Amino acid sequence: MVRNTDDEALLETDVDLAVDSYALLRFEVPENYTIELEAASLAEVVEIDERLVDCNASLHSISLREETLEYEWASTLEGC
């Protein structure tokens, strides 16, 4: 599930992913986003800060492993 600053559900869907596959979400409106992930016995929440949703080249990577979740982000952090 993906929610915005107002706790409005923007995407509520179940996705089955095979090993070595991925899902892509693109955020274009600067807001705070909350992503709720569930996989087998793992449930995690990832917050995306609105300052990272802008005209810069930003990437957020969320990897589900067998028993952990790895979250990374990168941005050019240049002025728009």
C-alpha positions as CSV (number, residue, x, y, z in Angstrom):
1,M,0.0,0.0,0.0
2,V,1.2,3.5,-0.8
3,R,-0.2,6.5,1.2
4,N,0.3,10.2,0.9
5,T,0.7,12.9,3.6
6,D,-3.1,13.0,4.2
7,D,-3.0,9.2,4.8
8,E,-5.0,8.7,1.6
9,A,-4.4,5.4,-0.1
10,L,-2.9,6.0,-3.5
11,L,-2.1,2.4,-4.4
12,E,-3.6,-0.6,-2.7
13,T,-2.7,-3.8,-4.5
14,D,-1.1,-7.2,-4.0
15,V,1.8,-8.0,-6.3
16,D,3.5,-11.4,-6.5
17,L,7.1,-11.0,-7.6
18,A,9.4,-13.8,-8.7
19,V,13.0,-14.0,-7.6
20,D,15.2,-11.4,-9.4
21,S,12.2,-9.3,-10.4
22,Y,11.1,-5.8,-9.3
23,A,8.2,-3.4,-9.2
24,L,8.6,0.3,-10.1
25,L,6.7,3.1,-8.4
26,R,7.2,6.7,-9.7
27,F,6.4,9.7,-7.5
28,E,6.0,13.0,-9.3
29,V,4.1,15.1,-6.8
30,P,6.3,16.3,-3.9
31,E,4.6,14.8,-0.8
32,N,5.5,12.5,2.0
33,Y,4.8,8.9,1.0
34,T,4.4,5.8,3.2
35,I,5.0,2.4,1.6
36,E,3.7,-0.6,3.5
37,L,5.4,-3.9,2.4
38,E,4.5,-7.5,3.4
39,A,6.3,-10.7,2.4
40,A,5.8,-14.0,4.2
41,S,6.7,-13.3,7.8
42,L,8.1,-9.8,7.1
43,A,6.1,-6.5,7.4
44,E,7.8,-3.2,7.0
45,V,6.9,0.5,6.5
46,V,9.2,2.8,4.5
47,E,8.8,6.6,4.6
48,I,9.7,8.7,1.5
49,D,10.3,12.3,2.4
50,E,8.8,14.9,0.1
51,R,12.2,16.7,-0.2
52,L,13.3,13.6,-2.2
53,V,10.5,13.9,-4.7
54,D,11.5,16.7,-7.0
55,C,13.2,17.5,-10.3
56,N,16.4,15.8,-9.3
57,A,17.4,12.3,-10.4
58,S,16.4,10.4,-7.3
59,L,16.2,6.7,-6.8
60,H,14.7,4.7,-3.9
61,S,15.5,1.0,-3.7
62,I,13.6,-1.3,-1.4
63,S,14.9,-4.9,-1.4
64,L,13.1,-7.7,0.4
65,R,15.4,-10.4,1.5
66,E,14.5,-13.6,3.2
67,E,14.3,-12.1,6.7
68,T,15.1,-8.4,6.2
69,L,14.3,-5.3,4.2
70,E,17.0,-3.1,2.7
71,Y,16.3,0.5,1.9
72,E,18.6,2.8,0.0
73,W,18.2,6.1,-1.7
74,A,20.4,8.3,-3.9
75,S,19.8,11.8,-5.3
76,T,21.8,14.4,-7.2
77,L,20.4,16.9,-4.6
78,E,20.9,19.7,-7.1
79,G,18.8,22.9,-7.1
80,C,15.8,22.8,-9.5
